[in-house]
């Protein structure tokens, strides 16, 4: 009886299972994982930036334009539905009344942008650091290892992106904000702006702080036994910093926005029955992700009208103008969007859903690894 071949087959199965488990540990269960698509987008951007940095300048506006339909604008436009479902509001009028505080904050941010575009833009960048970073920390479950792990990852990741962009390309990074201020501020006296080269010192300090916090957060996860996650956090932060340093600033921020931040936010909502049900959600991740986009449609329509108005003020409808108009809209909408996001419950994964991170953390064999994921 051929015992040796049978033993070799079993050993080969174990090796295959280990390899597959390792891959899934990095990427999650296919594209439903929190790292797979973001890493693919970041890696593609990094390769392009390394091979042909000028090409990132040519393509710079396109991530923001694509984000109007995929992940980017939908993850924020879903706030109309998110607000109503979290509060249990039914009926159009009740939803409208409940959305008044959100709109009031947007109007306040619009007034701030018109009256003081420079300081408002700087405040927006600071909020972006926290907003982007918190989504990464929550999507990667850093809170499981404590506050130090969560907040170090959150602030460190945001600083690595925003400050690296301004340290490497201060003039180009500030250009969209200067255009927005010039178009929206009616009086030249309030068009205070900053000297982009003078920002470099502060940006470099932010980069150093981002590196230190990223290492601190990874260390906290390592100490709590999440060694693989700690290493992956460092690798992902390095990818983010490389793209921010090498690529055109608009391209770097836009790529991160659509491929990392907005995708992860949509992914979290797609795993929350509170948000996407009723009706009963389909088990497949892709179909739940489509539902998140469908939920965004009611607010996406007035948002498109606002963007068109900003484009008129900016003087055109070319792809760069649309990208800059998008940034202008995010300046006035990110604060209420961020505050509403703080009210989102932790992603609960009921029977029939599949959470990639949990699946990868659990022991598995070749049979479970090869089973099709949602």
C-alpha positions in Angstrom: 0.0 0.0 0.0 1.6 3.3 -1.1 1.8 5.0 2.3 4.5 7.5 1.3 2.5 9.1 -1.5 -0.5 9.4 0.8 1.6 11.1 3.4 3.1 13.4 0.8 -0.4 14.3 -0.4 -1.4 15.1 3.2 1.7 17.2 3.7 1.0 19.0 0.4 -2.6 19.7 1.5 -1.3 21.2 4.8 1.2 23.4 3.0 -1.5 24.6 0.6 -3.9 25.3 3.5 -1.1 27.2 5.3 -0.3 29.3 2.3 -4.0 30.0 1.6 -4.5 30.9 5.3 -1.5 33.3 5.1 -2.9 35.0 2.0 -6.3 35.4 3.6 -4.7 36.7 6.7 -3.2 39.5 4.7 -6.1 40.2 2.3 -9.1 38.9 4.0 -11.8 36.8 2.4 -11.4 38.1 -1.2 -12.4 41.6 -1.9 -14.7 41.7 1.1 -11.8 42.0 3.4 -10.7 45.3 4.8 -7.2 45.2 3.2 -7.5 43.5 -0.2 -8.9 46.3 -2.4 -7.2 49.1 -0.5 -3.8 47.3 -0.8 -4.5 46.7 -4.5 -5.3 50.3 -5.1 -2.3 51.6 -3.1 0.1 49.2 -4.7 -1.1 50.2 -8.2 -0.7 53.8 -7.3 2.7 53.2 -5.8 4.0 51.4 -8.9 2.7 54.2 -11.2 4.2 56.8 -9.0 7.6 55.0 -9.0 7.7 54.3 -12.7 6.1 57.5 -14.1 5.4 60.2 -11.5 4.3 62.6 -14.3 1.5 60.2 -15.2 0.0 60.7 -11.8 -0.3 64.4 -12.6 -2.1 63.6 -15.8 -4.5 61.3 -14.0 -4.7 63.4 -10.9 -8.4 64.5 -11.1 -9.8 61.1 -12.1 -10.0 59.4 -8.7 -12.2 62.2 -7.5 -14.4 62.0 -10.6 -14.8 58.3 -10.4 -15.5 58.6 -6.7 -18.7 60.6 -7.5 -20.3 57.3 -8.5 -18.2 54.6 -6.8 -17.6 54.5 -3.0 -16.6 58.2 -2.5 -19.8 60.3 -2.9 -22.1 57.3 -2.1 -20.4 56.7 1.3 -21.4 60.2 2.4 -24.7 60.5 0.5 -25.9 57.4 2.4 -26.0 59.7 5.4 -29.7 60.6 4.6 -30.6 57.0 5.1 -28.2 56.3 7.9 -29.5 59.3 9.9 -33.1 58.1 9.5 -32.4 54.5 10.3 -30.3 55.1 13.4 -33.1 57.3 14.8 -36.0 55.1 13.6 -37.6 57.9 11.6 -40.2 56.9 9.0 -41.9 59.1 6.5 -40.4 61.9 4.3 -41.3 64.8 6.6 -40.0 63.2 9.7 -36.8 62.4 7.9 -36.5 66.0 6.7 -37.0 67.4 10.2 -34.5 64.9 11.6 -31.9 65.9 9.0 -32.1 69.6 9.8 -29.1 69.6 12.3 -27.0 67.9 9.6 -27.9 70.6 7.0 -27.4 73.3 9.6 -23.8 72.2 10.2 -23.3 72.1 6.4 -24.6 75.7 6.1 -22.3 76.8 9.0 -19.3 75.2 7.3 -20.3 76.9 4.0 -20.5 80.3 5.8 -17.0 79.7 7.3 -15.6 78.8 3.9 -17.0 81.9 2.4 -16.0 84.3 5.2 -12.6 82.7 6.0 -11.5 80.2 3.3 -7.9 79.9 4.4 -8.5 79.0 8.1 -11.5 76.8 7.1 -9.4 74.8 4.7 -6.7 74.3 7.4 -9.4 73.2 9.8 -10.7 70.8 7.2 -7.3 69.3 6.7 -7.0 68.7 10.4 -10.5 67.0 10.5 -9.4 64.9 7.5 -6.5 63.6 9.4 -8.8 62.3 12.2 -11.7 61.3 9.9 -9.6 59.2 7.5 -7.5 57.7 10.3 -10.5 56.7 12.5 -12.1 54.8 9.6 -8.8 52.8 9.1 -8.5 52.1 12.8 -12.2 51.0 13.1 -12.1 48.9 9.9 -9.0 47.2 11.0 -10.4 46.5 14.5 -7.5 48.3 16.3 -9.8 49.2 19.2 -9.7 45.5 20.2 -6.1 46.2 21.5 -7.1 49.3 23.4 -7.2 53.0 23.1 -3.5 53.5 22.5 -3.6 51.1 19.5 -6.7 52.7 18.1 -5.8 56.3 18.4 -2.2 55.9 17.5 -3.2 54.1 14.3 -5.9 56.7 13.6 -3.9 59.9 14.0 -0.7 58.4 12.7 -2.3 57.2 9.5 -4.0 60.5 8.8 -0.8 62.4 9.4 1.2 60.1 7.2 -1.2 60.9 4.3 -1.9 64.6 4.7 1.4 65.8 6.1 3.5 63.8 3.6 1.6 65.3 0.7 2.2 68.9 2.0 5.8 68.2 2.9 6.6 66.8 -0.5 4.5 69.0 -2.7 3.3 72.1 -0.8 2.4 74.3 -3.7 0.5 71.6 -5.6 -1.2 70.4 -2.5 -2.6 73.8 -1.6 -3.6 74.8 -5.1 -7.1 73.3 -5.0 -7.9 75.1 -1.7 -6.5 78.4 -3.2 -8.9 77.9 -6.2 -11.8 77.3 -3.9 -11.1 80.3 -1.8 -10.7 82.6 -4.8 -14.0 81.3 -6.3 -16.2 81.3 -3.2 -14.9 84.3 -1.1 -16.7 87.4 -2.3 -14.3 89.9 -0.7 -10.6 89.8 -1.3 -10.0 91.0 2.3 -11.0 87.6 3.7 -9.0 85.5 1.2 -6.4 84.9 3.7 -4.2 82.1 2.6 -1.0 80.5 3.8 2.4 80.4 2.1 2.7 76.8 0.9 6.5 76.6 1.3 6.1 77.9 4.9 3.8 74.9 5.5 6.7 72.5 4.8 8.2 72.8 8.3 4.8 72.0 10.0 4.2 69.2 7.5 7.5 67.6 8.2 6.8 67.7 11.9 3.5 66.1 11.2 5.2 63.4 9.2 7.6 62.6 12.0 4.7 62.5 14.4 2.8 60.2 12.1 5.7 57.8 11.9 6.1 57.8 15.7 2.4 57.2 16.3 2.2 54.5 13.6 5.0 52.6 15.3 3.4 53.1 18.7 0.1 51.8 17.5 1.7 48.8 15.9 3.7 48.2 19.0 0.5 48.2 21.1 -1.1 45.6 18.8 2.1 43.5 18.8 2.1 43.5 22.6 -1.5 42.3 22.6 -0.7 39.4 20.5 -1.8 40.8 17.1 1.7 40.5 15.6 0.6 40.0 12.0 -1.8 42.9 12.2 1.0 45.1 13.6 3.3 44.2 10.7 0.5 44.8 8.2 -0.4 48.2 9.7 3.2 49.3 9.3 3.4 48.0 5.7 0.1 49.7 4.8 1.3 53.0 6.4 4.5 52.8 4.3 2.5 52.3 1.2 0.4 55.4 2.0 3.4 57.5 2.8 5.2 56.4 -0.4 2.2 57.3 -2.7 1.8 60.6 -0.9 5.5 61.4 -1.4 5.9 60.3 -5.0 2.6 60.9 -6.7 0.8 64.1 -7.6 -1.0 65.4 -4.4 -4.5 65.4 -6.0 -3.9 61.8 -7.3 -2.5 60.6 -3.9 -5.4 62.0 -1.9 -8.0 61.0 -4.4 -6.7 57.4 -4.7 -6.7 57.0 -0.9 -10.1 58.6 -0.7 -11.8 56.2 -3.1 -9.7 53.1 -2.7 -9.1 53.0 1.1 -11.3 55.4 3.1 -14.6 55.4 1.2 -14.4 51.6 0.4 -13.8 50.8 4.1 -16.7 53.0 5.2 -19.0 51.4 2.6 -17.8 48.0 3.7 -18.7 48.7 7.3 -22.1 49.8 6.4 -22.6 46.8 4.2 -22.0 44.6 7.3 -24.5 46.5 9.4 -28.1 45.2 9.3 -29.1 48.4 11.2 -28.2 50.4 8.1 -29.0 48.1 5.1 -32.1 46.4 6.5 -35.0 46.2 5.9 -35.6 44.6 3.5 -33.5 41.5 4.4 -30.0 41.9 3.1 -28.5 39.5 0.6 -25.7 37.3 2.0 -23.3 38.2 -0.7 -20.9 41.1 0.1 -21.0 42.6 -3.4 -24.8 42.7 -3.4 -24.8 44.4 0.0 -22.3 46.9 -1.2 -24.6 47.7 -4.1 -27.4 48.3 -1.6 -25.3 50.9 0.2 -24.9 52.7 -3.1 -28.6 52.5 -3.8 -29.3 53.9 -0.3 -27.2 56.9 -1.3 -29.3 57.9 -4.4 -31.8 60.2 -2.7 -29.1 62.5 -1.3 -26.8 62.0 -4.3 -29.2 64.0 -6.6 -29.2 67.3 -4.6 -25.5 66.8 -4.1 -24.9 66.7 -7.9 -26.8 70.0 -8.1 -24.5 71.5 -5.5 -21.5 70.3 -7.3 -22.7 71.8 -10.6 -23.1 75.1 -8.8 -19.6 75.0 -7.4 -18.3 74.1 -10.9 -20.0 77.2 -12.3 -18.3 79.4 -9.6 -15.0 77.7 -10.4 -15.5 78.5 -14.1 -16.0 75.2 -15.9 -16.8 71.5 -16.1 -13.5 69.9 -17.0 -12.3 67.0 -15.0 -10.0 69.0 -12.8 -12.7 71.5 -12.0 -15.0 68.7 -11.1 -12.3 67.3 -8.8 -11.7 70.7 -7.1 -15.5 71.2 -6.8 -15.7 67.8 -5.0 -13.1 68.9 -2.5 -15.1 72.2 -2.0 -18.2 70.1 -1.3 -16.3 67.8 1.1 -15.1 70.9 3.0 -18.6 71.8 3.9 -20.0 68.3 4.4 -17.2 66.3 6.2 -18.0 67.7 9.7 -21.6 66.5 9.9 -20.7 63.3 8.1 -18.0 62.6 10.6 -20.2 63.3 13.6 -22.9 61.1 12.2 -20.3 58.4 11.7 -19.5 58.5 15.4 -23.0 57.2 16.0 -22.7 54.2 13.8 -22.9 51.0 15.8 -20.0 48.5 15.7 -20.4 46.2 12.7 -22.5 43.3 13.8 -22.3 40.3 11.6 -25.4 38.1 11.9 -26.0 34.7 10.6 -25.8 34.7 6.8 -23.3 37.5 6.6 -19.5 36.9 6.4 -17.0 39.1 8.2 -13.6 38.6 6.6 -11.5 39.7 9.5 -13.3 37.3 11.9 -13.0 34.5 9.4 -9.3 35.0 9.1 -8.7 35.2 12.8 -10.5 31.9 13.4 -8.7 28.6 13.0 -9.4 27.0 9.6 -8.4 24.1 7.5 -8.2 23.6 3.7 -11.9 22.8 3.4 -13.0 26.1 5.1 -10.3 28.1 3.3 -11.4 26.9 -0.1 -15.1 27.4 0.6 -16.5 30.3 -1.4 -16.8 33.5 0.6 -19.5 36.2 0.5 
